[in-house]
């Protein structure tokens, strides 16, 4: 089968359900012979997932599939590709629109389609549907998905805010609906959260072109990896600001830990990578939304690896490190970005600076740093 014979697949996701449905309906109306596939996870607590297939004229089929390992997203993964392959084999579908359920994140589904579609499926787009008036309320929502009835599994511990942030930041295309409640601040916040995204009106002819433009799964994953993420730049518009805070000196673990609550509440969204003095070899990832913080060990800094191991590191990671290499610390650094309406830049910068090692602490060297209070063990070693 040639590339021209592959079934184009576009993924449309997002917690803004009304906006998502508007985007999908527009694609079905404007792309002839397009079909939408949607897995409704509402019944997951009862052990089933509802698969809905429709075109511009209405429903085509409705069936149930059982959960896999008590995980609705696992059931989705098991059912999605076979159903898309059946569409491809049918030869009558020009575009398959995968409408994700509310809390399903596009990254996992994009990687499933790309990995298992073979020469019969072509992932041509990933789109997140956005109501600009809801960006800040959803980003600031610290409720667990389970509390909102949106958990994809009994063990799902994600929050509304962090899930929405990842849905927004992964997609290279944001389909923006016309919202009467949105103002200049809402649009500025959206632009600063994901400045490299292509923002298209949800009911424009441009949307169909964006859905078929092509999508690189590996490049998208690299753009989200803490070591080489394409983080937002400094900005200030319509009352919304983005602070990019970069330093070379490591954090004092105890002082940073004591400041976490203030730092998490200082901005609607913050993310990046950071360096703790008591874990000098570990590249740590920072993600905060809705007042909730997630910190994770993302592996070693390149400066901590032997030369022979560099060949196993993806080229994009090596390139990112080379651009910011320091003769003494290599790629070890603080690179955190905070975006929010009403951001107190000066206060936030002072607070972050106060958490760094002092001159005397820094001069004491790595052996002394490792004896500092291991305040982050509770967060990083919980698993």
C-alpha positions in Angstrom: 0.0 0.0 0.0 1.4 3.4 -1.0 1.4 6.5 1.2 -1.4 7.9 -1.0 -3.6 4.9 -0.1 -3.1 5.3 3.7 -6.1 6.4 5.7 -5.4 9.9 7.1 -6.1 10.0 10.8 -6.5 13.2 12.9 -6.9 13.2 16.7 -9.1 15.9 18.2 -9.0 16.2 22.0 -9.5 18.5 24.9 -11.5 18.9 28.1 -13.6 21.6 26.6 -16.2 19.1 25.4 -18.5 21.5 23.6 -15.6 23.0 21.7 -14.3 19.6 20.8 -17.7 18.5 19.4 -17.9 21.7 17.4 -14.5 21.0 15.8 -15.3 17.4 15.0 -18.7 18.3 13.5 -17.0 21.0 11.3 -14.5 18.5 10.0 -17.2 16.0 9.2 -19.2 18.6 7.3 -16.2 20.0 5.4 -14.2 16.9 4.5 -16.2 14.6 2.2 -16.4 10.9 3.3 -15.0 11.6 6.8 -15.9 9.5 9.7 -15.6 10.2 13.5 -14.7 7.6 16.0 -15.3 8.3 19.7 -14.9 6.1 22.8 -17.2 7.3 25.6 -15.6 6.4 28.9 -18.6 7.5 31.0 -19.5 3.9 31.7 -16.0 2.8 32.7 -16.9 2.4 36.4 -19.5 -0.2 35.3 -16.8 -2.0 33.3 -17.6 -1.0 29.7 -16.5 1.5 27.1 -19.0 2.7 24.5 -17.7 3.1 20.9 -19.6 5.5 18.7 -19.0 5.9 15.0 -20.7 8.7 13.0 -20.4 10.8 9.9 -21.9 14.1 8.9 -25.4 12.6 8.5 -25.4 11.0 12.0 -24.6 7.8 13.9 -23.3 4.8 11.9 -22.7 2.3 14.7 -22.8 2.0 18.5 -21.2 -0.9 20.4 -19.6 -1.7 23.7 -16.2 -3.0 24.5 -15.0 -4.3 27.9 -12.4 -2.7 30.0 -8.8 -4.0 29.9 -7.2 -4.4 33.3 -9.8 -2.1 34.8 -8.3 0.7 32.6 -10.6 2.6 30.2 -7.6 4.1 28.3 -6.2 0.6 27.9 -9.5 -0.5 26.4 -9.4 2.5 24.1 -5.9 1.6 22.9 -6.8 -2.0 22.3 -9.9 -1.1 20.3 -8.9 2.1 18.5 -6.3 0.8 15.9 -8.3 -2.3 14.9 -11.3 -0.1 14.2 -9.3 2.4 12.2 -7.8 -0.5 10.2 -11.2 -1.7 9.4 -12.1 1.8 8.1 -8.9 1.8 6.0 -9.7 -1.6 4.5 -13.2 -0.5 3.7 -11.7 2.1 1.3 -14.7 4.5 1.7 -13.3 6.8 4.3 -11.3 9.9 3.3 -10.5 11.0 6.8 -10.8 9.3 10.2 -11.4 11.8 13.0 -10.6 10.3 16.4 -12.5 12.3 19.0 -10.9 11.6 22.3 -13.0 11.5 25.5 -12.6 14.5 27.8 -9.6 13.5 30.0 -7.8 11.3 27.5 -4.4 12.9 26.6 -3.5 13.0 22.9 0.1 12.0 23.3 -0.6 8.4 24.2 -3.2 7.9 21.5 -1.0 9.6 18.8 1.9 7.2 19.7 -0.4 4.2 19.5 -1.7 5.1 16.1 1.8 5.9 14.8 3.3 2.7 16.2 0.6 0.3 15.1 -0.9 1.8 12.0 1.7 0.3 9.8 1.5 1.3 6.2 -2.3 1.5 6.3 -2.8 4.5 8.7 -1.2 8.0 8.4 -1.4 10.2 11.5 -1.9 13.6 9.8 -2.8 15.9 12.7 -3.3 16.4 16.4 -5.7 19.1 17.4 -6.8 20.4 20.8 -10.2 22.2 20.8 -10.2 25.3 22.9 -12.8 27.7 24.3 -10.6 30.7 25.2 -12.9 31.8 28.0 -12.4 28.4 29.7 -8.6 28.2 29.5 -7.9 29.9 32.9 -10.8 28.3 34.8 -9.7 24.8 33.7 -6.0 25.5 34.2 -6.7 26.7 37.7 -8.9 23.7 38.6 -7.0 21.6 41.1 -9.7 19.0 41.6 -8.9 15.4 40.9 -10.4 14.0 37.7 -12.1 11.4 39.9 -13.9 14.2 41.8 -15.1 15.6 38.4 -16.2 12.2 37.1 -13.5 12.2 34.5 -11.0 9.6 35.7 -10.0 7.1 33.1 -9.1 4.4 35.7 -9.6 3.8 39.4 -5.9 4.6 39.9 -6.1 7.9 37.9 -4.5 10.6 40.1 -4.4 13.4 37.6 -6.0 16.7 38.2 -8.2 18.8 35.9 -5.6 21.5 35.7 -2.5 19.4 34.8 -4.5 17.3 32.4 -5.7 20.3 30.5 -2.2 21.8 30.4 -0.8 18.8 28.8 -3.6 18.5 26.3 -3.1 22.1 25.4 0.7 22.0 25.1 1.1 18.8 23.2 -1.0 19.7 20.1 0.7 21.7 17.4 -2.8 23.0 16.3 -5.3 24.7 18.6 -8.8 24.9 17.2 -10.3 28.0 18.8 -14.1 28.4 19.0 -15.8 31.7 18.9 -16.6 32.5 22.6 -18.6 35.5 23.6 -17.2 35.3 27.1 -13.5 35.5 25.9 -11.6 38.8 26.2 -8.1 40.0 25.3 -6.6 38.5 28.5 -7.9 35.0 27.6 -6.4 35.1 24.2 -3.1 36.5 25.5 -3.0 33.6 28.1 -3.6 31.1 25.3 -0.9 32.6 23.1 1.7 32.6 25.9 1.0 29.1 27.1 1.7 27.6 23.7 3.3 30.3 21.5 4.5 27.8 18.8 1.0 26.4 18.2 -1.0 27.1 15.1 -4.2 28.7 16.3 -7.1 28.3 13.8 -10.7 29.3 14.1 -12.8 26.1 14.7 -15.2 26.7 11.8 -12.7 27.9 9.2 -11.6 26.2 6.0 -8.1 26.3 7.5 -9.1 23.6 10.0 -9.4 20.9 7.4 -5.9 21.8 6.0 -4.5 21.7 9.5 -6.0 18.2 10.1 -4.2 16.9 7.0 -0.9 18.8 7.3 1.1 15.9 8.9 2.3 15.1 12.4 5.7 14.0 13.7 5.3 11.9 16.9 9.0 11.9 17.7 9.3 15.6 17.3 6.2 16.2 19.5 7.6 14.0 22.2 10.9 15.8 22.2 9.2 19.1 22.4 7.6 17.9 25.7 10.7 16.2 27.2 12.0 18.2 30.2 15.5 18.1 28.9 14.7 19.8 25.6 11.2 21.1 25.9 10.3 24.1 23.8 9.3 26.3 26.7 7.5 29.7 26.3 9.6 32.9 26.0 9.3 36.1 28.0 6.1 38.0 27.3 3.7 40.6 28.7 0.4 41.4 27.0 -3.1 42.3 28.1 -2.4 41.7 31.7 -0.8 38.3 31.2 2.9 37.8 31.7 5.4 35.0 31.2 8.6 35.0 33.3 11.5 32.9 32.2 13.8 32.2 35.1 17.2 30.8 34.4 20.1 30.3 36.8 23.2 28.1 37.0 23.4 27.6 40.7 21.5 24.6 42.2 18.6 24.9 44.7 19.0 24.4 48.4 16.5 21.5 48.8 15.1 22.5 52.1 14.6 26.2 51.2 13.0 25.3 47.9 10.7 22.7 49.5 9.5 25.3 52.1 8.7 27.7 49.2 6.7 25.2 47.1 3.3 26.3 48.1 4.0 29.9 47.3 5.6 29.0 44.0 2.8 26.8 42.9 0.2 29.5 43.6 2.2 32.2 42.0 1.1 31.4 38.4 -1.6 29.7 36.5 1.0 27.5 34.9 4.6 26.8 35.5 7.0 24.1 34.1 10.6 23.4 33.2 13.6 21.7 34.6 15.6 22.2 37.7 18.6 21.2 39.7 18.8 20.3 43.4 22.2 20.5 45.3 21.7 17.2 47.1 20.9 15.4 43.8 23.4 17.1 41.5 23.3 14.4 38.8 19.5 14.3 38.4 17.6 16.3 35.9 14.3 17.1 37.6 11.1 18.1 35.8 8.7 20.7 37.2 5.0 20.9 36.2 2.4 22.9 38.1 -1.2 23.9 37.4 -4.2 24.5 39.6 -2.0 24.9 42.6 -0.8 21.3 42.3 2.8 20.5 41.6 4.4 17.4 40.0 8.1 16.9 40.2 9.8 13.9 38.6 13.3 12.6 38.0 13.8 12.8 34.2 17.1 10.9 34.3 20.7 12.3 34.4 22.0 15.5 33.1 24.3 14.9 30.1 27.2 16.3 32.2 26.8 13.4 34.5 27.1 10.7 31.8 30.3 9.2 30.6 31.3 10.2 27.0 30.6 6.7 25.7 26.9 7.0 26.8 26.3 10.1 24.7 25.9 8.1 21.6 22.7 6.6 23.1 21.2 10.0 23.7 18.8 11.4 21.0 20.4 14.0 18.8 17.8 16.6 19.8 18.8 16.2 23.4 22.5 16.6 22.6 21.7 19.7 20.5 19.7 21.3 23.3 22.5 20.7 25.8 25.1 22.1 23.5 23.2 25.3 23.1 23.3 26.0 26.8 26.6 24.3 27.9 28.5 25.8 30.8 32.3 25.0 31.2 31.9 24.1 34.9 28.3 22.7 35.1 27.6 21.4 31.6 23.9 21.3 31.0 22.9 21.5 34.7 20.7 24.5 35.2 17.5 26.0 36.4 15.0 26.8 33.6 11.6 27.4 34.9 8.8 29.3 33.1 5.8 30.9 34.9 2.7 32.2 33.0 -0.3 33.9 34.5 -2.6 37.0 34.5 -1.4 39.4 37.2 2.0 37.7 37.5 4.2 39.3 40.2 7.5 39.0 38.3 9.7 40.8 40.8 8.3 38.9 43.9 8.5 35.6 42.1 12.1 36.2 41.0 13.1 37.2 44.5 11.5 34.0 46.0 13.2 31.8 43.5 16.6 33.4 44.0 16.3 33.0 47.8 16.0 29.2 47.3 19.4 28.9 45.6 22.6 28.0 47.4 24.4 31.0 49.0 27.9 31.9 48.0 29.3 30.0 50.9 27.1 26.9 50.3 28.0 26.9 46.6 31.7 27.1 47.4 31.6 24.1 49.7 31.4 21.8 46.7 29.4 18.8 45.6 30.4 16.5 48.5 29.0 19.0 51.0 25.9 19.6 48.9 25.0 15.9 49.1 24.8 16.2 52.9 22.1 18.9 52.8 18.6 17.9 54.1 17.0 15.6 51.5 13.7 17.5 51.6 12.4 16.2 48.2 12.7 12.5 49.1 9.0 12.4 49.9 8.1 13.6 46.4 10.8 11.9 44.3 11.1 8.6 46.1 7.5 7.9 46.9 7.2 5.3 44.2 
